[in-house]
Every structure is written in structure tokens, then in C-alpha cells.
Amino acid sequence: MLGVWSCPNHLPRPPTQKGEPNLEIRGLNWAYVLLGVADGTLLPFIPLFLLQRGLSAQLIGAVLAAAALASLVAGMSWAYLADRRLHPERILVVASVAAALAALLLALTNGAVTLAAVIVVLWLARAPFMLLDPITLRRLRKAPRTDYARIRLRMSAGWAGSVTVSGAIFQVVSLRLIPFVYAPLTLLFGMWVWRSLTPALPGQPVEPPSRAPVSHRVPRVPVALVGFLVSAFLLGASLAATQNFLTLRISFLGGGALIIGAAAAFQALTEIPTMGYTHVLTRRLSHRGLYAIGCAIYLVVFLAWAFVSDAFTAALLKLAIGVAFALTYVASVVIADELSPAHLRATGQALMKSVLFGLAPIAGSLGGGLIYGTIGPRAMFLISTVVVAAAGLIVMVALPGRARKSADEVVPTAAEPVPLTP
């Protein structure tokens, strides 16, 4: 079944250096699916869950900002250990158990302070999940780099089905089911990682040997990477503000968990094919160009959200968000990987994701909550429009037109795999 999913018989996959059809990365396909399924039962519904527990928009923003800060610190710490001491595959297994236990604590909390503390603990437990991308990129040193998008889109596929089904269940029953649905699913993800992703053996190289002398000094951060991280911060802040509080906006306009789940599914429906065809787009555009186009799409949608007055219309606009997210996310992962030293790629990925999904959401969630609660949703969406426009402009100035290519990325055109759909 896994072979049919990841490599249909009539679509031959490019072989590894040993002539094997990428056997060592096949387990990643279902790892992404299972993580998407688990996250789809939790992340889209947390703002509404907090609202129903009596928290205001300002308090929701503060809780999400605190959770993002905790995830930022924990994610960088785990990435440091993954690069130097521990196997990232085993870190994921431990994190899945910790996340399941933390989620179950949500069912036992009542007060706002206790609830906020449990949310922070849950985000701490989930922080190592960001290591799945550097694990994947390490294995792709023996395969075309464009395979990353086709592997990553499996998470979107799992997410799409999960948010739709769970949204319907939560609409009929209650959002209080979230801990009891998320916990077993994240444990299933951990079990799959334990079974299918084998850590590198002692002494086994994970990168091709470098001819350059190894320096033990702390490497300087490239100017282009600094500019990219500034852009990622602005993008992440605008996304945190709009995505978290769009949930409250849909609820205010009369939509419930079903519409919120449908909105998340709409995003995945366009995100999946876009990720599947990014290798086609990169033949004509640089990753910088894809990132800027994604920011432009975000700008248009944020502007529309500022004036929409119907819950279902607001949800439908997520179809465009799926395209924007696919372009910016895949471009961000590849750019960060290209600009990071070979022996610090896990740290490079964690740095990018900690800015995009950690540091930026602190500002976006806190600022978005304050603006939403004091001035109103329209002002919040309009300010986010300006911020995401700045993100797109900065990346066009800070990055070169074509990111450099390393030797392991160059593959014959004939070996380029055609896109797959889950």
C-alpha cells in the first residue's frame, strides 16, 4: 500500500546512489500524513476552544504568544541537540508521547490561568516536530531536492481530511473532545516514526564529505539569510494574526467548528497540487520569486477578509491561502537549507521555522489580539496587508535572483519525477 502511495508502478522514481528506488525515504510519506492528521484535529480549533472557555480576544492572543515563545526556545534547543548529540528521529518519538500527555491535560483544566499554562506545555511538547523537515532534507541528499515538496504535500492531504471530519464531529458534539482525539493520533505518529525512520548508524555520514577545511569558529550568518529572516518574521506575524483571529471572525459571522474545519480543508485542497507542481514552477522562477508571489496572494486575501461579511465567503478565501502557503513554505525551507552550513542544516531549519512559526507568531498573536479586541477585525486585517507586502518586498531585495545550487541538487532532467497526488 505504501509503495502505491509514494511510487506508482507506472511512474518510476529516480534511484538512489546504490540503485535502490529511494527506500530510505518512503517512511517519510506516511510520517507527514499522520502528523497532518493529528495537527488537523488541534491547531485550527484552539482559538475557538479558548473563546468557548471564556477568554477574550486579547487573552487568546496573549496565550498563543506565550505558546509561540515556548515553542521557539524549545525548538532551537532540540535542533542544537539533534545536530550534535541526539538522533532527531528518537526526539520525535519522545515528543509525540509528551504531546499526547499534555493534550489530555486540557480535559482536566478549568481556570484561564491553568488553561493557558497547559497550552504552553502542549506547544513545548510539540516543538520537536519541526525536526521532521531536516530529517527529510538529509535523506534527500541522495535524491532530487524537488522531492521535498511532494513528500511535504502528504501532510496537507492528511490535514485536509482530518480538519473536515473533526470539524463536523466537534460541531455536533463539543470542542472538549479535542484532547481525546488528538492524543491517540499523535501517539500513532510517534509509533510510525519509531518503526519506519531509522537513525543514522554511528560513524555513518549524513552529508557528502567536504573538501573545504572544517572551522570550529561560529560561522557568520550570511547577509542574505538575515534579510530573509526579517521577511519571514513579517510574513509569520501577519499569518499568525490573520489565521488565528479569522477563526473568531468566522464564529462572529455565524460559523461554527464545521465552517472553521472546512476553511482549513479548503486551504489544503489548493496547497496539495501547488506543492506537487513546485518543481515545474522552479524551472522558470527562483525560490525568491515563488516566495514573493505567495506574499502577493496573501495581500489580496487579507484585503478581502477586511471587508467580507459572510462566514462561508471568508472560509472560501482560504482556497487562495493554500496556494500562497505552498509557495512561501516550500521556498522558505529550500532557501534556509541552501544558506545554512552543511553540518548545521537542522539548526538552519529550526532558525527559519523558529522565526516564521515561533518568534513571528509571538508578535502576530499578541498584536493581532490587541488590535482585534480594541480597534476591530477590519483594522487588524488591513494592518496585516501592509506587513505582508513589506515581507514580499524585502525578500526581493535581500536575496539573489537565483539561489545557489549544490552538487547534490543537480540531477539529470530525465530523472525528474512527475508530480504525484495522494
C-alpha positions, 0 to 999 in steps of 0.5 A: 500500500505504501509503495502505491502511495509514494511510487506508482508502478507506472511512474518510476522514481529516480534511484538512489546512489546504490540503485535502490528506488529511494527506500530510505525515504518512503517512511517519510510519506506516511510520517507527514500524513499522520502528523497532518492528521493529528495537527488537523484535529488541534491547531485550527480549533484552539482559538475557538476552544479558548473563546468557548472557555471564556477568554477574550480576544486579547487573552487568546492572543496573549496565550498563543504568544506565550505558546509561540515563545515556548515553542521557539526556545524549545525548538532551537534547543532540540535542533542544537541537540539533534545536530550534535548529540541526539538522533532527531528521529528518537526526539520525535518519538519522545515528543509525540508521547509528551504531546499526547500527555499534555493534550489530555491535560486540557480535559482536566483544566478549568481556570484561564490561568491553568488553561493557558499554562497547559497550552504552553506545555502542549506547544513545548511538547510539540516543538520537536516536530519541526525536526521532521523537515531536516530529517527529510532534507538529509535523506534527500541528499541522495535524491532530487531536492524537488522531492521535498515538496511532494513528500511535504504535500502528504501532510496537507492531504492528511490535514485536509481530511482530518480538519473536515471530519473533526470539524463536523464531529466537534460541531455536533458534539463539543470542542472538549473532545479535542484532547481525546482525539488528538492524543491517540493520533499523535501517539500513532505518529510517534509509533510510525516514526519509531518503526519506519525512520531509522537513525543514522548508524554511528560513524555513518555520514549524513552529508557528502564529505567536504573538501573545504577545511572544517572551522570550529569558529561560529560561522557568520550568518550570511547577509542574505539569510538575515534579510530573509529572516526579517521577511519571514518574521513579517510574513509569520506575524501577519499569518499568525494574526490573520489565521488565528483571529479569522477563526473568531471572525468566522464564529462572529459571522455565524460559523461554527467548528464545521465552517472553521474545519472546512476553511482549513480543508479548503486551504489544503485542497489548493496547497496539495497540487501547488506543492506537487507542481513546485518543481515545474514552477522552479524551472522558470522562477527562483525560490525568491520569486515563488516566495514573493508571489505567495506574499502577493496572494496573501495581500489580496486575501487579507484585503478581502477578509477586511471587508467580507461579511459572510462566514462561508465567503471568508472560509472560501478565501482560504482556497487562495491561502493554500496556494500562497502557503505552498509557495512561501513554505516550500521556498522558505525551507529550500532557501534556509537549507541552501544558506545554512552550513552543511553540518548545521542544516537542522539548526538552519531549519529550526532558525527559519521555522523558529522565526516564521512559526515561533518568534513571528507568531509571538508578535502576530498573536499578541498584536493581532489580539490587541488590535482585534479586541480594541480597534476591530477585525477590519483594522487588524486585517488591513494592518496585516496587508501592509506587513505582508507586502513589506515581507514580499518586498524585502525578500526581493531585495535581500536575496539573489535572483537565483539561489545557489545550487549544490552538487547534490541538487543537480540531477539529470532532467530525465530523472525528474519525477512527475508530480504525484497526488495522494 
